[in-house]
Amino acid sequence: MDGWMDGSGLTFFLLMLGFLTPALLLPPRPLCDQSVMDKYIQDASRVEREIEEMCRTSCNLPEPITVLDTKVNFPAWRAMDRSRQASEVWRGQSLLATAIGEVKRQTQPDIRRFLLQLEVIESYLRSIREILRGHNAQVDSQDLNSTPTLSIQTVQKLFNVYSSFLRGKVNLFVSRACQGSGT
């Protein structure tokens, strides 16, 4: 094809007709496919093992960083209302995103070698934000300050916290949200 009917021309034509616009304005759909969460969790566990191998000695961070405490008290979690759970997951992904940004800014060669794995985690954290939006999870700013945190000092612990976060609070939140939505 030549002219306006090549790929970009067709896209422009469809946009002009308004066929793509409604799809772009739709909110994200809730994720209730457990295989997607399982894939995230498997990938996180794989990367966590890789980091353990890479850091047989030590991969200390120059300064401690704050992340969400990923321990889950299951009876307390089940008793918690959905908005409080959502706030904890939002806070967790926010703290992890900030921590990863801090680690990525490090200039030490032993820290820089984790750049690819850190970028993968950043991508997954963006997906978690979309999952939360898809479930209409809102942040209650009052809950944010009471969310337990911990200070970590190694790259291994950062990846461990990320993996635990997915296996625990994120997975529990999405499972409960899906049960409540009937999907």
C-alpha positions as CSV (number, residue, x, y, z in Angstrom):
1,M,0.0,0.0,0.0
2,D,1.1,3.5,-0.5
3,G,0.2,6.8,0.9
4,W,-2.4,7.2,3.7
5,M,-3.4,3.5,3.9
6,D,-0.1,2.2,5.3
7,G,-0.1,1.4,9.1
8,S,0.2,4.9,10.3
9,G,-2.4,6.2,7.8
10,L,-4.9,3.6,8.8
11,T,-4.4,4.3,12.5
12,F,-4.9,8.0,11.8
13,F,-8.0,7.2,9.7
14,L,-9.5,5.1,12.5
15,L,-8.8,7.7,15.1
16,M,-10.5,10.3,13.0
17,L,-13.5,8.1,12.8
18,G,-13.5,7.7,16.5
19,F,-13.2,3.9,16.5
20,L,-10.2,3.8,18.9
21,T,-11.1,6.6,21.1
22,P,-13.6,4.8,23.3
23,A,-11.2,2.0,24.0
24,L,-8.5,4.4,25.1
25,L,-10.9,6.0,27.6
26,L,-12.0,2.8,29.3
27,P,-10.7,2.2,32.8
28,P,-8.5,-0.9,33.1
29,R,-10.3,-4.1,33.6
30,P,-9.9,-6.0,36.9
31,L,-7.3,-8.7,36.8
32,C,-8.9,-12.0,38.1
33,D,-6.8,-14.5,36.1
34,Q,-4.8,-16.2,38.8
35,S,-2.3,-17.4,36.1
36,V,-1.2,-13.8,35.6
37,M,-0.5,-13.3,39.3
38,D,1.2,-16.7,39.4
39,K,3.5,-15.6,36.5
40,Y,4.4,-12.4,38.4
41,I,5.2,-14.4,41.5
42,Q,7.2,-17.0,39.6
43,D,9.2,-14.3,37.9
44,A,9.8,-12.5,41.2
45,S,11.0,-15.8,42.8
46,R,13.3,-16.5,39.8
47,V,14.9,-13.1,40.0
48,E,15.2,-13.4,43.8
49,R,17.2,-16.6,43.3
50,E,19.4,-15.0,40.6
51,I,20.2,-12.1,43.0
52,E,21.1,-14.6,45.7
53,E,23.5,-16.2,43.3
54,M,25.0,-12.9,42.3
55,C,25.4,-11.8,45.9
56,R,27.1,-14.8,47.4
57,T,29.2,-12.5,49.5
58,S,27.4,-9.3,50.0
59,C,25.6,-6.6,48.0
60,N,25.3,-3.9,50.7
61,L,23.5,-0.7,49.9
62,P,25.4,2.5,50.8
63,E,22.4,3.7,52.9
64,P,19.4,1.9,54.4
65,I,16.2,2.2,52.4
66,T,12.6,1.9,53.7
67,V,10.2,-0.7,52.3
68,L,6.9,-2.2,53.3
69,D,7.0,-4.8,56.0
70,T,5.7,-7.8,54.0
71,K,4.8,-10.0,57.0
72,V,1.1,-10.9,56.9
73,N,-0.9,-11.7,59.9
74,F,-3.6,-13.7,58.1
75,P,-6.4,-13.4,60.6
76,A,-5.8,-9.6,60.9
77,W,-5.6,-9.3,57.1
78,R,-8.9,-11.2,56.6
79,A,-10.5,-9.0,59.2
80,M,-9.2,-5.8,57.5
81,D,-11.6,-4.0,55.2
82,R,-10.8,-3.8,51.5
83,S,-9.9,-0.1,51.6
84,R,-7.3,-0.7,54.3
85,Q,-5.9,-3.7,52.3
86,A,-5.8,-1.5,49.2
87,S,-3.9,1.2,51.1
88,E,-1.3,-1.3,52.3
89,V,-0.8,-2.6,48.7
90,W,-0.6,1.0,47.3
91,R,1.9,1.9,50.0
92,G,3.9,-1.2,49.4
93,Q,4.3,-0.6,45.7
94,S,5.0,3.1,46.3
95,L,7.8,2.3,48.8
96,L,9.2,-0.4,46.6
97,A,9.2,2.0,43.5
98,T,11.0,4.7,45.6
99,A,13.5,2.2,46.9
100,I,14.2,0.8,43.4
101,G,14.7,4.4,42.1
102,E,17.2,5.0,45.0
103,V,19.1,1.8,44.2
104,K,19.2,2.6,40.5
105,R,20.8,5.9,41.2
106,Q,23.7,4.2,43.0
107,T,27.0,4.5,41.1
108,Q,28.8,1.5,42.6
109,P,29.6,-1.1,40.0
110,D,28.4,-3.9,42.3
111,I,25.0,-2.2,42.5
112,R,24.8,-1.2,38.8
113,R,25.0,-4.8,37.7
114,F,21.4,-5.3,38.9
115,L,20.0,-2.6,36.6
116,L,18.1,-5.0,34.4
117,Q,16.5,-6.8,37.3
118,L,15.5,-3.5,38.9
119,E,13.9,-2.3,35.6
120,V,11.9,-5.5,35.4
121,I,10.6,-4.9,39.0
122,E,9.7,-1.3,38.1
123,S,7.7,-2.6,35.1
124,Y,5.9,-5.1,37.3
125,L,5.2,-2.4,39.9
126,R,3.6,-0.3,37.1
127,S,1.4,-3.4,36.3
128,I,0.5,-3.7,40.0
129,R,-0.7,0.0,39.9
130,E,-2.9,-0.9,36.9
131,I,-4.2,-3.9,38.7
132,L,-5.2,-1.8,41.7
133,R,-6.8,0.8,39.4
134,G,-8.7,-2.0,37.6
135,H,-10.1,-3.1,41.0
136,N,-11.0,0.5,41.9
137,A,-8.6,0.3,44.8
138,Q,-8.3,3.7,46.4
139,V,-5.7,5.0,48.9
140,D,-6.9,6.1,52.3
141,S,-4.2,8.6,53.3
142,Q,-5.0,8.0,56.9
143,D,-4.0,4.4,56.6
144,L,-0.7,5.1,54.9
145,N,1.1,6.3,58.0
146,S,0.1,3.2,60.0
147,T,1.4,0.8,57.4
148,P,4.4,-1.1,58.9
149,T,7.7,-0.6,57.3
150,L,11.3,-1.8,57.7
151,S,14.7,-0.6,56.8
152,I,16.9,-2.8,54.6
153,Q,20.5,-2.6,53.7
154,T,21.2,-5.2,51.0
155,V,20.1,-5.7,47.4
156,Q,19.2,-9.3,48.3
157,K,16.7,-8.1,50.9
158,L,15.1,-5.6,48.4
159,F,14.4,-8.5,46.0
160,N,13.2,-10.7,48.9
161,V,10.8,-8.0,50.0
162,Y,9.5,-7.5,46.5
163,S,8.9,-11.3,46.0
164,S,7.3,-11.6,49.4
165,F,5.1,-8.5,48.7
166,L,3.7,-10.2,45.5
167,R,3.2,-13.6,47.1
168,G,1.6,-12.0,50.2
169,K,-0.3,-8.8,50.2
170,V,-0.7,-8.3,46.5
171,N,-1.9,-11.8,45.8
172,L,-4.2,-11.8,48.8
173,F,-5.7,-8.4,47.9
174,V,-6.4,-9.4,44.2
175,S,-7.8,-12.8,45.3
176,R,-10.3,-11.1,47.7
177,A,-11.1,-8.4,45.2
178,C,-11.9,-11.0,42.6
179,Q,-14.1,-13.0,45.0
180,G,-16.0,-9.9,45.8
181,S,-16.5,-8.9,42.1
182,G,-17.7,-12.3,41.1
183,T,-15.3,-12.5,38.2
